[in-house]
Amino acid sequence: MAEQISTPNLAQLPPEMLDFTLLKTTGALAPRLGRLSIPGRKTILTPVFLGNSSRGTIPHISQDNFRKSIGLNGLYMALEDFVEKHPQKTPPIFQLDAPDPLRQFNSIPNETLVVLGARRQPPIYSPIANTNTEVGLLTSVGYKSISSDYYAAAARKLHPDIVIGLADIPFGQESVGLKRKDKMSDRTEVWTRDIIAKRDGIDKGEPRYNIFAPILPIDRDLQSWYLEHLVDDMISKISGVAIYDAYLLDDLPEELHHLPRLSFHAPASPQEILRQVSLGMDIFTIPFVSDATDAGIALDFTFPAPTTTTSPTRQTLGVDMWQESHAISVTPLSASCTCYACTKHHRAYIQHLLAAKEMLGWVLIQIHNHAVLDAFFVGIRTSIANGTFDRDVAAFEAFYEPTLPEKTGRGPRVRGYQFQAEEHGKPEKKNPKAWKKDIEEKKLKGEKVKLMAAHGQQPNRKKEVQDVIDDEALIGLVDLQGVDVVELENIKIEDDKS
Amino acid sequence: MAPVPMPSALSFELLGKCSVTKARAANLQLPHGPVPLPIFMPVATQASLKGLTPEQLEETSCRLCLNNTYHLGLKPGQATLDAIGGAHKFQSWPHNILTDSGGFQMVSLLKLAKVTEEGVRFLSPHDGSPMLLTPEHSISLQNSIGSDIIMQLDDVIATTSPDLARMTEAMERSIRWLDRCIKAHKYPERQNLFCIIQGGLDLDLRRQCTAEMVARDTPGIAIGGLSGGEEKTSYCKVVDTCTGLLPENKPRYVMGVGYPEDLVVSVALGADMFDCVWPTRTARFGNAITARGVLNLRNAVYAEDFGPIEDGCQCTCCRSQEAGGLGITRAYIYHVTAKETAGAHLLTMHNVHYQLNLMKRAREAILEDRYPAFLKEFFATLHGDKKKYPEWAVTALKGVGVDLMVD
């Protein structure tokens, strides 16, 4: 079926007003098709996913590649990626004197729709507890908190297309007490009212943003006041809802059903995306795409699943590109994929890039993985339009393994702000130095250290010489980092003995 | 030994010469397309230029890049390269590739490797097993890689070595190895073998070596063993001496040189081709090359600098969005460098573009016979105050008729 992209009559809307039209819906907890339009941006058909950005760009994707090779019409951005100088200094992005600072600072195309939230997706648990007035964040230099006022001011300055209202959610807490849940609801209501008031206070002529109100991951009766007030007082002021627990969609008041739904309930697999779509979810950020990329896994699934049933076992959802079996394969990552990586490169090269720890490996897999997801959502929309969604989901679940393949290779270096708080407590290093450990162990056992590298990365060499040697390439090649010069010098060359 | 006549897979067309200095502008036609000289060649060590796709590298105007034989021999290995049909297909690069011989990696390897007449013995970085790199094996690997320009295996020792006997031995051995490389080279009609002049900083050794190498009539000639921490003045003397003895109708490649000052001076001394990992390596540390010097954009002073990386730069990053570029600012590089790899990709594009554009401007200046003025402007922009000009550059350029101290 051809997708309908006929635009609504935007001329009748205020300049930045969002229009969401449900094109097909078959009931409360059922998949639905929609069309989201904002003047000046590309029209987005739902269900859809947004690029999940980090510091202004999709990880591994420079802005030119975003334009050339990533076909996404929307991007999710987190304020915490931009405010590490707060409160000591005004963060640089707020000092940019431009009509559209968020887009300009990060070089985002004009036609790309931008959604701004406070936290990255998924959020890293902040040990700074939220208070009645402030929300805890994790910036690249540490934990901070910002007030609702600050958030609204940031939204006004940056004017993204859509702003997600602040939600009081104690991320990472195993169990949340009843009293705390009451507080969640109370604070979220205050903050939602606050951002609506601040947005409505923006002078006529100055650009405004659209607000998505958070729906908390707690039972309906625990947020009933908030939901009632949303329906009674705020419904005309909000343009969508942000859902933190997709399985509570059942509890969403009927009056809010016409609004677009953005999921912050991170799906772990394509099957979980399908489950959320089947409950009526519209828009996603999908952290597992970049996770798979970092693990060197090229996603490999289509929706609907292929109809060939030649294989008795279920198919894997992705290909582990670290495997040496790809080393002389000149086939693309997936046979049917038309992305840049699949049309220009082959598995042998990508396997080599990973093994050599060359950054381009992750670039190509990331481009591919986004193309796979993009096609997956096109398939979902076609399937809903054709009325075959439930059947296609059942076939998909029968065809593919239920989870993504395990990670085997080491990913790129992990940065602090990408690192889950609970993992900080673990004894092992974030970025292990496998090599040094090996040497230490061997020394303890009295074994001879086996020399793995035969070129000079002597740290004390003259700088001019070092500049000529591509140290990163060499370190990447042999994991030589941290090996002492003394040890290298003491090593005997095996074939010198005879 | 009698020189072996050697077919060539390139044509060299000298377009212009500076009437004052020894600078030249030429067209070099290689199997994968034309290359303007003088040229800077970025180094895609392991068949990838630090995160850039071949298209992104193409956009910097690069048409000739390096791969390292030593690295590709280890990974993906000769069998894979043969199976896939060479490095062009392997990395989907439709333009030219130059490979070194693997010899340079031995400069810093001497403690761990042993050079004999047969070749270089060293331990495999994969499993510690002993390996032997001979001239024949190096050429065989480069034949498998299929690079447009291949380099002979040479006996490289640090130029700073005080051991004249060893230096002489290395120079003479490099000549013998060239003969073995010529003999081993399977595809002279589609891959151009360059000899490498050795001899350390001893000008007599360099002269001897140059005469022997020139007699062997390879399609191009490299000056090797430099850029190893020697005095810049000695470096310039070696380049000047060698180019003075080289035939006019062949490209001259000075290996491992890449700082902008070194490039413009070396061009004045008559060199045509250069390579260095520095521009791409330094990009990953947040350093941007500009006409006014290297800026470390990780410095907080750039956090709120909303200008382009370099004013007027025409690279994809610096060009405004209205002009079809990205309009990347110094503030954004500060924001993203060392936090997302895309920051390194952006600066790598800029730095490679800077180097290529510098050589393009030098070429235009040579063709219009205003290279001395170009040099003066270059140093004035870079240093401002004449007192800051490096003495070695002033001396070297004086030697070829340009006095930087006189406007």
Interface residues (C-beta under 8 A of the other chain):
Chain A: S54 R55 G56 T57 P59 H60 I61 S62 Q63 D64 N65 K68 F82 K85 P92 I93 Q95 L96 D97 A98 Q104 F105 N106 S107 S140 A327 I328 V330 Y340 K344 H345 H346 A348 Y349 H352 L353 A355 A356 E358 M359 L360 G361 W362 V363 L364 P412 R415 Y417 K450 L451 M452 A453 A454 H455 G456 Q457 Q458 R461 K462 E464 V465 D467 V468 I469 D470 D471 E472 A473 G476 L477 V478 L488 E489 I491 I493 E494 D495 D496
Chain B: V43 T45 Q46 A47 S48 L49 K50 G51 L52 T53 P54 E55 Q56 E59 Y70 H71 L74 K75 P76 A79 T80 A83 I84 K89 F90 Q91 S92 Q105 M106 V107 S108 L109 L110 K111 L112 A113 K114 R121 F122 L123 S124 P125 H126 D127 G128 S129 P130 M131 A158 S227 G228 G229 G256 C276 V277 W278 R281 R284 A303 E304 F306 T316 Q321 L326 G327 I328 T329 A331 Y332 Y334 H335 V336 K339 E340 T341 A342 A344 H345 L346 M349
